[in-house]
Amino acid sequence: MEYQKKQNMILLALALSAFAIGSTEFISVGLMPLLMKDFNISVELAGLTVSLYALGITIGAPILAVITNHWSKKRLLILIMIVFIIGNITVATAPNFTVVLIGRVISSLSHGLFMSIASIIAADVVEPSRRSSAIAVMFTGLTVATVTGVPLGTFIGQISTWHMSFYFISLIGIIGLIVNWIIIPNDLPLGSKTSFMGIINVLKSKTLRVALIITALGYGSTFTVYTFITPILQSMMHWSANSIVIILVIYGFMVAVGNTIGGRLTNQNILPALIKMFIGLLITLILLLLFMSNHWLGLLSVMLLGLFAFMNVPGLQLYIVQMAEKYTPNDISIASALNISAFNIGITLGSLLGGQGVVAVGLRITPYFGIIMVFISILLTLMLNNKNNIKK
């Protein structure tokens, strides 16, 4: 097809939109003090800007995937970016905190659907041997947003107002909209009409169910620690506040490197590659547990955590698409969307377990939960791999 001649441009267009959408997910974390002061609200209430956003992704992605499965993918991308822009402008112009939350929910609905559809497009526009790498390129936009977009948005809010941060995100969204309009081809394959039974069809497949659990546990295992990485670095490894800023930037760079490596390793033989990545993550969490109170060895463990944190993402997303192509060919976008939900369930579960552990015992307990989660992921991935080998 004609679009395969400009596949790199398409992937970069998707990555730009992913950057915009990724920036808005966590930007309110850095802006919470400003929101609390402006609206005179508690930290718990301000935290709804994060939790409601994650809930919107988790619930909205599969439902919207059902509704839009047979739509033109390019038109859908354009509509997603328009909704994204509306959501962020709603927040930027909000006269009260209720409207802020409404805008966050609107934005979240675009997030989950975009990541699932963009994964399918990325896999469609390249040759089969590059599918995982293509998904990794698209997810790089999300990674770069974590490294640069969120800090930049927070900085803008601090030197002006939090409103300007959301105007900034909206501007990036507008640029993404224009680029998608120009570059994304019109002749991408259409999905079949489906119904909410499509969700049931995906969940009825044992392979797909197990794959979704692997995504939630394997990806979420990192967040038992990462959610509390700043207090760990400060109070246990004794790094200064200024040093932590630099460490987190380097951590983000390691995440980007890991994401790229993961895409290349899982272009073929996904499950064996995922097993190795999960084992690497398991070893890293054990090292972090052992060296959490060590200034330099602890830092090295944190950097390794960054390397493995996103390494499994391209493979996990491609695997769910491949298995949906095999078991539920009419519901590929729904399976992809459910996997995006699984990523967010993993973030929530990992953060929740880590948080409960910190309250009950302290920061030192956090790697234990991650170790358990990723160990279960290894066992489940081995099970799927053995099942594939028996069929061969």
Secondary structure, 3 states (H helix, E strand, C coil): CHHHHHHHHHHHHHHHHHHHHHHHHHHHHHHHHHHHHHHCCCHHHHCHHHHHHHHHHHHHHHHHHHHHCCCCHHHHHHHHHHHHHHHHHHHHCCCCHHHHHHHHHHHHHHHHHHHHHHHHHHHHCCCHHHHHHHHHHHHHHHHHHHHHHHHHHHHHHHHCCHHHHHHHHHHHHHHHHHHHHHHCCCCCCCCCCCCCHHHHHHHHCHHHHHHHHHHHHHHHCCHHHHCCHHHHHHHHCCCCHHHHHHHHHHHHHHHHHHHHHHHHHCCCCHHHHHHHHHHHHHHHHHHHHHHCCCHHHHHHHHHHHHHHHCCCHHHHHHHHHHHHHHHCHHHHHHHHHHHHHHHHHHHHHHHHHHHHHHHHCCHHHHHHHHHHHHHHHHHHHHHHHHHHHHHC
